[in-house]
Amino acid sequence: MTALALVTGGSSGIGLAIAHRLAQRGHNLLLVGDREHELNPCAIDMERQHGITCHTLCIDLAATDAAQRAFDHCAAQGFEVDMLVNNAGMLLFSEAVLAPKARAAAILLLHVHTPTMLCRLFGEQMRANGRGHVLNVSSISAVMPYPGISLYGPTKTYMRYYTRALRNELKGHGVHVTCLLPGATETGLYDPKRVNIPLAKRLGVMHSPQFVAERAVNALLSDRAECIPGWVNRLTMMLLPAVPSWVIRFIHRSTGLTDTGQRALG
Ligand SMILES: NC(=O)c1ccc[n+]([C@@H]2O[C@H](COP(=O)([O-])OP(=O)(O)OC[C@H]3O[C@@H](n4cnc5c(N)ncnc54)[C@H](OP(=O)(O)O)[C@@H]3O)[C@@H](O)[C@H]2O)c1
């Protein structure tokens, strides 16, 4: 069996940065994404830069059988996944009842169903082997049940609390489980023409994927329950639950920010 770290959404943004940090530490990788032309160059680059072996699996993680297919692929290839990073995600700006139905279903599958089933399948193996690491990517939006991100925020809330429960169940079985809750991160999510990225970074409200990945991997390897990179984000997460609903409705009405538009991360 070849031991490796499986990273979903490992060909861009935060997932790619996490994959680099793991490769730097000598982990072989399996990058999983839904675009072959993005995955393959990443794998070649990863092997060249870090001297590890990097495999790829092109699969739609928003399909109901995605986790089982990934698990069967690993079994067939003789891969032992001793590290699982559930990172793949999408952003959907839309009111819940106006969201395109296919996108609404996809975000639930991608953020809830597939990562839960990947934990179910690989977690059982890790538990039986008495070793393993799981890093689940949530978001500071976990405390933002807000209009316009009414599907995104609550799916990230699920991820946060599911990860906490999983951690407690696997404690004592040699499996370490950590939840990453990034704030704004400079990935394909942000259009540099519309967001002043240098200013956002100077103010500490936006970080690079490398900054987030370094803290995430350190948290995972030191068995921390949660990792919220950046003090502004930690403060934001403490303060936001105190904001009254009428303020949130007022902002929603007056900015019209969230219409029925939709966008994928990256
Ligand atoms: N950027 C932020 O500000 C921010 C803040 C908080 C949390 N997060 C979370 O961080 C995670 C990574 O996001 P990111 O910012 O790094 O964005 P990103 O660069 O767009 O990465 C998203 C990744 O998910 C993969 N993915 C999306 N849909 C998929 C599908 N149906 N099947 C397979 N793979 C799929 C993409 O793969 P392909 O390229 O192959 O499509 C891509 O590699 C997400 O879970 C996101 O919610 C991001």
The ligand as a Tripos MOL2 file, in Angstrom:
@<TRIPOS>MOLECULE
LIG
   48    52     1     0     0
SMALL
NO_CHARGES

@<TRIPOS>ATOM
      1 N1        -11.3990   32.0730   -0.6650 N.am      1 LIG1
      2 C1        -12.0230   32.4090    0.4470 C.2       1 LIG1
      3 O1        -12.1400   33.5980    0.7940 O.2       1 LIG1
      4 C2        -12.5680   31.3300    1.3630 C.ar      1 LIG1
      5 C3        -12.9840   31.7130    2.6440 C.ar      1 LIG1
      6 C4        -13.4760   30.7360    3.5060 C.ar      1 LIG1
      7 C5        -13.5530   29.4110    3.1140 C.ar      1 LIG1
      8 N2        -13.1480   29.0600    1.8660 N.ar      1 LIG1
      9 C6        -13.2540   27.6450    1.5130 C.3       1 LIG1
     10 O2        -12.0070   27.1690    1.0700 O.3       1 LIG1
     11 C7        -12.2040   26.0810    0.1750 C.3       1 LIG1
     12 C8        -11.3240   26.2910   -1.0580 C.3       1 LIG1
     13 O3        -11.7600   27.4440   -1.7590 O.3       1 LIG1
     14 P1        -10.7620   28.4370   -2.5340 P.3       1 LIG1
     15 O4        -11.0190   29.7960   -2.0380 O.co2     1 LIG1
     16 O5         -9.3860   27.8870   -2.5090 O.co2     1 LIG1
     17 O6        -11.3790   28.4290   -4.0110 O.3       1 LIG1
     18 P2        -10.8870   27.7450   -5.3700 P.3       1 LIG1
     19 O7         -9.5140   28.1590   -5.6840 O.co2     1 LIG1
     20 O8        -11.9500   28.0170   -6.3680 O.co2     1 LIG1
     21 O9        -10.8880   26.2110   -4.9870 O.3       1 LIG1
     22 C9        -12.0450   25.4240   -5.0100 C.3       1 LIG1
     23 C10       -11.6200   24.0280   -5.4320 C.3       1 LIG1
     24 O10       -12.7700   23.1740   -5.3330 O.3       1 LIG1
     25 C11       -12.8040   22.3520   -6.4920 C.3       1 LIG1
     26 N3        -14.1750   22.0390   -6.8640 N.ar      1 LIG1
     27 C12       -15.2370   22.8840   -6.9220 C.ar      1 LIG1
     28 N4        -16.3300   22.2300   -7.3290 N.ar      1 LIG1
     29 C13       -15.9320   20.9300   -7.5380 C.ar      1 LIG1
     30 C14       -16.6080   19.7510   -7.9790 C.ar      1 LIG1
     31 N5        -17.9200   19.7570   -8.2660 N.pl3     1 LIG1
     32 N6        -15.9030   18.6130   -8.0890 N.ar      1 LIG1
     33 C15       -14.5810   18.5870   -7.8120 C.ar      1 LIG1
     34 N7        -13.8850   19.6600   -7.3790 N.ar      1 LIG1
     35 C16       -14.5630   20.8260   -7.2520 C.ar      1 LIG1
     36 C17       -12.1800   23.1760   -7.6040 C.3       1 LIG1
     37 O11       -11.6260   22.2460   -8.5190 O.3       1 LIG1
     38 P3        -11.5540   22.5730  -10.0790 P.3       1 LIG1
     39 O12       -10.6390   23.7280  -10.1910 O.co2     1 LIG1
     40 O13       -11.0320   21.3140  -10.6690 O.co2     1 LIG1
     41 O14       -12.9810   22.9030  -10.4640 O.co2     1 LIG1
     42 C18       -11.1120   23.9840   -6.8630 C.3       1 LIG1
     43 O15        -9.8760   23.3430   -6.9020 O.3       1 LIG1
     44 C19       -13.7100   26.0360   -0.1240 C.3       1 LIG1
     45 O16       -14.3020   25.0020    0.6240 O.3       1 LIG1
     46 C20       -14.2120   27.3850    0.3430 C.3       1 LIG1
     47 O17       -15.5510   27.3410    0.7470 O.3       1 LIG1
     48 C21       -12.6420   29.9940    0.9820 C.ar      1 LIG1
@<TRIPOS>BOND
     1     1     2 1
     2     2     3 2
     3     2     4 1
     4     4     5 ar
     5     4    48 ar
     6     5     6 ar
     7     6     7 ar
     8     7     8 ar
     9     8     9 1
    10     8    48 ar
    11     9    10 1
    12     9    46 1
    13    10    11 1
    14    11    12 1
    15    11    44 1
    16    12    13 1
    17    13    14 1
    18    14    15 2
    19    14    16 1
    20    14    17 1
    21    17    18 1
    22    18    19 2
    23    18    20 1
    24    18    21 1
    25    21    22 1
    26    22    23 1
    27    23    24 1
    28    23    42 1
    29    24    25 1
    30    25    26 1
    31    25    36 1
    32    26    27 ar
    33    26    35 ar
    34    27    28 ar
    35    28    29 ar
    36    29    30 ar
    37    29    35 ar
    38    30    31 1
    39    30    32 ar
    40    32    33 ar
    41    33    34 ar
    42    34    35 ar
    43    36    37 1
    44    36    42 1
    45    37    38 1
    46    38    39 2
    47    38    40 1
    48    38    41 1
    49    42    43 1
    50    44    45 1
    51    44    46 1
    52    46    47 1
@<TRIPOS>SUBSTRUCTURE
     1 LIG1         1 GROUP 0 **** ****
